Amino acid sequence: MTTAEPSRSAPLDIIARALRQEREAARLSLTDLAKRAGIAKSTLSQLESGSGNPSVETLWALASALGVSLSRLVDPPQPAVTVIRAGEGPVVHSEHADYTATLLAACPPTARRDAYAITAEPGAARNSDPHPPGTVEHVWLGTGSALVGSPDAPVTLSPGDYMSYPGDRPHLFQALAPGTSALFLIEHA
């Protein structure tokens, strides 16, 4: 298997953005990450500004120092939060029945999922501690209304809305209307 040059397989702006996001998520300064990776701080600064031209070895060193795979730097994951409002998303209709299916999230081949039916009433939020690293929660609201997701930026969901968010960070579910119900899928990495 051959590896394409970084500038061909991943534009420098993608690498720059991914490096900055991963470094900030790890709460490392430019100096700290450069030391861990064994590269010059000026090299890292250039890479984060999109003006550097990293070698595979430099990217491997940075990925190792950040504790992430090389792919996260050249092909970073999509945003952690996805919201699909009722009536949105790819829909498939049945030929033989009044039936439609809306794809909310495709399951990766190596994922494990647990499904839960949730009922909740207005009042205190259900605050959850982080689950193991890589956990993603998917919520589809059936009835009522709820605040869902990060305690810092929860999203109000209405019947038929879908949302996914990192389950490996603190999160909440708070019913805003009587008789609120939801389907939860918890995807474990």
C-alpha positions in Angstrom: 0.0 0.0 0.0 1.4 3.4 -0.9 0.8 6.6 1.0 0.1 9.8 -0.9 1.9 13.0 0.0 0.0 14.9 2.7 -0.6 17.9 0.3 -2.4 15.5 -2.1 -4.3 13.3 0.4 -5.3 16.1 2.8 -5.2 19.8 2.1 -2.9 21.7 4.4 -5.9 23.7 5.8 -7.5 20.4 7.0 -4.3 19.3 8.7 -3.9 22.8 10.2 -7.4 22.8 11.6 -7.1 19.2 12.9 -3.8 19.8 14.6 -5.1 22.9 16.3 -8.3 21.1 17.4 -6.5 18.1 18.7 -3.9 20.2 20.5 -6.5 22.3 22.2 -8.6 19.3 23.1 -5.4 17.8 24.8 -4.9 21.2 26.5 -1.4 21.5 25.2 0.5 24.7 24.3 2.4 24.9 21.0 5.6 24.5 23.1 4.4 21.4 25.0 3.2 19.6 21.8 6.4 20.5 19.9 8.5 19.1 22.8 6.5 15.9 23.0 6.7 15.3 19.2 10.4 16.2 19.1 9.9 19.0 16.5 10.6 22.7 16.5 7.9 25.0 17.8 8.2 27.1 14.6 7.5 24.0 12.5 4.3 23.3 14.5 3.3 26.9 14.3 3.7 26.9 10.5 1.6 23.6 10.3 -1.2 25.1 12.4 -1.2 28.2 10.2 -1.5 26.1 7.1 1.8 27.3 5.7 4.0 24.2 6.5 4.5 21.2 4.4 4.6 18.2 6.8 6.3 15.0 6.1 4.7 11.7 7.1 7.3 11.4 9.9 6.3 14.8 11.3 2.6 13.9 11.2 3.3 10.5 12.8 5.3 12.2 15.6 2.5 14.7 16.2 -0.3 12.1 16.2 1.7 10.0 18.6 2.3 13.0 20.9 -1.4 13.8 20.8 -2.4 10.2 21.4 -4.5 10.0 18.2 -4.3 8.1 15.0 -2.7 9.7 11.9 -6.0 9.6 10.2 -7.5 12.1 12.7 -5.0 14.7 11.4 -5.4 14.1 7.7 -9.1 13.1 7.6 -10.6 14.4 10.9 -14.0 13.1 12.1 -17.1 15.1 11.2 -18.5 17.5 13.9 -19.4 15.7 17.1 -22.9 17.0 17.2 -25.5 16.2 14.5 -29.0 17.5 14.6 -31.7 16.2 12.1 -35.0 18.0 12.4 -38.3 16.3 11.8 -38.9 16.1 8.1 -35.2 16.2 7.2 -32.7 13.5 6.4 -32.6 10.9 3.6 -36.0 9.2 3.3 -36.9 5.9 1.6 -40.6 5.1 0.9 -42.2 1.6 0.7 -43.9 0.5 -2.6 -46.5 -1.6 -0.7 -47.4 0.3 2.5 -47.7 3.8 3.9 -44.3 3.5 5.4 -41.2 5.6 5.3 -37.7 5.1 6.8 -35.4 8.0 7.5 -31.7 7.1 8.0 -30.5 8.9 11.1 -27.0 7.3 11.6 -25.2 4.4 9.9 -23.5 2.0 12.3 -19.7 1.6 11.7 -18.8 -2.1 11.3 -16.9 -2.3 14.6 -19.4 -0.4 16.8 -21.6 -1.8 19.5 -24.9 -0.1 20.3 -27.3 -0.3 23.2 -30.9 1.0 22.6 -33.1 2.5 25.3 -36.7 3.7 25.4 -36.8 6.8 27.6 -39.8 8.3 29.3 -39.4 11.5 31.3 -41.4 14.3 32.9 -40.5 18.0 33.4 -38.3 18.7 36.4 -34.7 18.2 37.2 -32.3 17.3 34.3 -30.9 13.8 34.2 -27.1 14.6 34.2 -24.8 11.8 33.0 -21.2 11.4 33.7 -18.9 10.7 30.7 -19.0 7.2 29.4 -15.8 5.4 28.1 -13.8 7.2 25.4 -15.3 7.1 21.9 -18.9 6.7 23.1 -21.5 8.5 21.0 -25.1 8.9 22.1 -27.9 9.2 19.5 -31.4 10.5 20.6 -34.6 10.6 18.6 -37.4 12.4 20.4 -40.8 10.7 20.1 -43.1 12.9 22.2 -42.9 16.1 24.3 -39.9 18.4 24.3 -36.4 18.1 25.9 -33.1 19.8 26.3 -30.4 17.4 25.3 -26.6 17.2 25.0 -23.8 19.2 26.6 -24.7 21.1 29.8 -23.0 24.1 28.3 -24.9 24.1 25.0 -28.0 21.9 25.2 -30.3 21.6 22.1 -34.1 21.8 22.4 -35.6 18.8 20.6 -39.2 18.5 19.5 -41.1 15.3 18.3 -39.3 13.7 15.4 -36.0 15.6 15.9 -32.7 13.6 16.0 -29.4 14.5 17.6 -26.0 12.8 18.3 -23.3 14.0 20.6 -20.2 12.8 22.4 -21.2 10.5 25.2 -17.7 10.6 26.6 -18.3 14.1 27.9 -20.8 15.2 30.5 -24.3 15.4 29.0 -27.9 15.8 30.1 -31.5 15.0 29.2 -34.2 17.3 30.6 -37.9 16.9 29.8 -39.6 20.2 29.1 -43.2 18.8 28.5 -45.3 16.1 30.2 -45.1 12.7 28.6 -41.7 13.2 26.9 -40.4 10.0 25.3 -37.3 9.3 23.3 -35.2 6.5 21.7 -31.6 6.5 22.8 -28.9 4.5 21.0 -25.5 4.4 22.8 -22.7 3.5 20.5 -19.6 2.2 22.3 -16.3 2.4 20.5 
